[in-house]
Amino acid sequence: MKVNLTRKKKWIIGGALALATATPSFALFGLGDIVFDPTSYASLVSQLSTLTKMYTTASSQYTSFKNNVVNFSFKQQWQTALNSMKNVQVRNTYGETNGMTAALDQNSTTAATTAWTNSGVALSSNTNTYLAGETAGNSDKLTQLAIVETSDTVSPDCLNAIGSYRAARAASVSANASLQANQLDGSSATNSEVQQLNLVNASAAQQLNEQQAQGALHACIAQQQTVQNMQQRNTMAHDLNLSASIAAEHAANPTAYVNSTATYTDYLP
């Protein structure tokens, strides 16, 4: 009996030593085929945490992407009316406005020049002969001729700009309507991010073309203003020169009664 107890102690001590020197893996519930490894478990926990973070990031990116491609279901709040310029029809009773309708509605320099020439009074050959003896810079008559000639150049150009603008607006009606229809479309056919950017670029291009066309009209306004300034400036210069001439005549030819016997023929009232 004493010997048996000694052997049991030996077995217990040997088993304890074996457990003390074994790897972290050990059987569960006494079954040898189910092994628990703490090191592997820690690695799996770390991988699971990484996967969780990746899923969270992917979910956030998906939500952001989804928000970027959401369709606009109600775009009519941005709708604006297209103000198209109506064509004009100028009355032409005796041929005095020949070409004026075409000049105002079409892009035609010939029509503009013809219309302006027909609507004005031409300088006669007698006037040309009369002005030939005048000196530029010292002639009121030549300043008037300068206004006429400048106006004859500027005005047809402005008529052509107006006609060109109307013609361009008419040609752009279809493109403007198509762009507006796509911008107001609430379906998925035109609401991807790239499609929306294309619509924005197209709208910017149309706006640039409109600004350039209006720039030509603004230039015409400046040209017409220049002609008006010429007329006002020359009128004031004429009045000043006339006042100075009258003063000089009064000084050279007194109009007092005592000099009534003198003959005075070049007085300017």
Secondary structure, 3 states (H helix, E strand, C coil): CHHHHHHHHHHHHHHHHHHHHCCCCEEECCEEEEEECHHHHHHHHHHHHHHHHHHHHHHHHHHHHHHHCCCCCCCHHHCCCCCCCCCCCCCCCCCCCCCHHHHHHCCCHHHHHHHHHHHCCCCCHHHHHHHCCCCCCCCHHHHHHHHHHHHHHHHHHHHHHHHHHHHHHHHCHHHHHHHHHHHCCCCCCCCCHHHHHHHHHHHHHHHHHHHHHHHHHHHHHHHHHHHHHHHHHHHHHHHHHHHHHHHHHHHHCCCCHHHCCCCCCCCCC
